[in-house]
Amino acid sequence: MIRTALVLALLSAVPLSHAAKLETISEQSGFQRTGRYDEVIKLCGDFQRAYPKQVKCIDFGRTPEGRTMKALVVTRAGAFTPQAAKQRGLPVVLIQGGIHAGEIDGKDAGFWALRDLLDNKAAPGALDKQVLVFVPVFNVDGHERFKEWNRPNQRGPVEMGWRVTAQNFNLNRDYVKADSPEMQAMLALVNAWDPLAYVDLHVTNGAKFEHDVSIQVEPVHSADVEFRKAGLQLRTNVLADIEKQGSMPHAFYISFAETDNPQSGFVDGVSDPRFSTGYFPLRNRLAMLVETHSWKDYPTRVRVTRNTVVSVLVNVAEHGKAWQKAAYEADARAIKLAGSTLPLTYKATDKARMIDFRGYEYTRTPSDVSGILMTRYDETKPQIWRVPVRDEIVPNVMATAPKAGYIVPAAHAAMVSAKLKQHGISFRTLDKASAKADVETYRADTATFGAGSLESHQRLTTAGSWKPEARALGKGSLFVPVAQPKARLVVAIFEPASPDSLLAWGAFNNAFERKEYMEEYVAEDVAREQMAADPALAAEFKKRIETDEAFAKNPHARLEFFARRHTSWDERFNLYPVMRANVTPQ
């Protein structure tokens, strides 16, 4: 009995990495299947038990359906808290899988890469110089909406999760507006750890061709000009690494300029801030979008993703200190951006270069099902396509930041302050009122509401301009300074023309809805009274009728001409309830 007990004790002391190998269901199935979320929970704990000095399994949120959101903190430097990582000056890399849970390569590739790193089969020493925060599945509830053919244009695994959350949010449209509990949890994780690099693992859609992955990094075309050097170096190095391992990568999103037309080529660009690669550069941090090709089989896609993850960590181990310094220097420059003109969006110019692209022979013929022109590929016949790429990226929509910051009236302070806290943006609450403050206000000349819902919002597009005006500031208003490291994000949140501003997402739609009206018979009397009292107004009205045919034919516009001049007119109609300050309010 004593000998048996001793043997059992010795066996229990064998590291779990040797006893169980920590293989995923994906590996065990030859990368034909992927596991359910209970496997993530189990592996998170198993890795911690197998490598107690290198891995910590943490919970960082809870989904709407009550599932725990798991992350693995991995390092050989012993820094298992954000505070410890910061004190030691260690760069942090956050790698997430399953933001679109049908595109689940990142989960299985991440666990594979993690085991190889910990067993020194890949990148020996890399984990000594950084902290990895690995989120195997971001969209946990979507992951458990699990069945075959959730992604009909994707080869494997046999079953997979769903693109959106249980609340039907697309998380990769939610980085700025942060509606979903999942995104709010992720932003809290990001605010705590402040990752130097955020790696977002996906599977693309699209046509059939030989290239297996695209690697996009920002800032390369966007945000802080000096910090782009770090982004370009990361992208260049990772592309070279995985190409040496047999991949055929590209640095642009491999989707045709014209859907289903290979000869249209490709157009590069910069994503809006609602996407990961548009969001993190506004925080002066690196973002990488990995898109394996959906028509490659699952074993190939997982292998390519695993190689990419390892390459990122190798490069951060080698260059992370320098890139971290560059990021902090970008923070310092951002503090000085008040009054500067900044891009809100970017676009590709018409300048094209021709490339050889490895596709397949194809035909384009009308379909007897849909009636449209359809492309059909013959994967037995590789073919080189000579196609254009437009990848010269320039700023498009611009805005000038205020010289001090933005002021949010007290009526909207609770909603806006909650959003600012989610992003870790600094602000303060005004503790006294001001009867008259010199500010800039924005009044919309036109306000167009979206015809349908997008991500549960009715979006709003306006045209107008900022103009100086004296306005009262109420106690409890918010002042959001531009002079802070996240200045670019502040501008993106508040400028009306920004594609992901609070205004654009419909947070202030009430301000652009007319609430009070004058009955037509009353307006008729008011019009006559105004013209009788003011001949110049009568002449202006007459001239408008004679020179503006649309106005002359629109009875509502003719009556509104006078209603706008009546004391009952709502002066706040079409007034954006955010002001700009060129002087810091007291």
Secondary structure, DSSP 8 states (H G I E B T S, - for coil): -HHHHHHHHHHHHS-HHHHTTT--HHHHTTSS----HHHHHHHHHHHHHH-TTTEEEEEEEE-TTS-EEEEEEE-SS---SHHHHHHTT--EEEEE--SSTT--HHHHHHHHHHHHHHTTSSSTTGGGS-EEEEES-S-HHHHTS-EETSSTTS---SEE--SS-TT---GGG-TTT--SHHHHHHHHHHHHH--SEEEEEEEE-----S--EEEEEESSSSS-TTTHHHHHHHHHHHHHHHHHTT--EESS---BSSTT-GGG-EE-----TTSHHHHGGGGT-EEEEEEEETTS-HHHHHHHHHHHHHHHHHHHHHHHHHHHHHHHHHHHHHTT-TT-EEES-EEE-S--EEEEEEEEEEEEEE-TTT-SEEEEEEEEEEEEEEEEEE--EEE-SEEE--SSEEEE-GGGHHHHHHHHHHHT---EE--S-EEEEEEEEEEEEEEEE-SS-BTTB--EEEEEEEEEEEEEE-TT-EEEES-STTHHHHHHHH-TTSTTSTTTTTTTGGGGS------HHHHHHHHHHHHHH-HHHHHHHHHHHHH-HHHHT-HHHHHHHHHTTSTTS-TTTTB-S-EEESS---
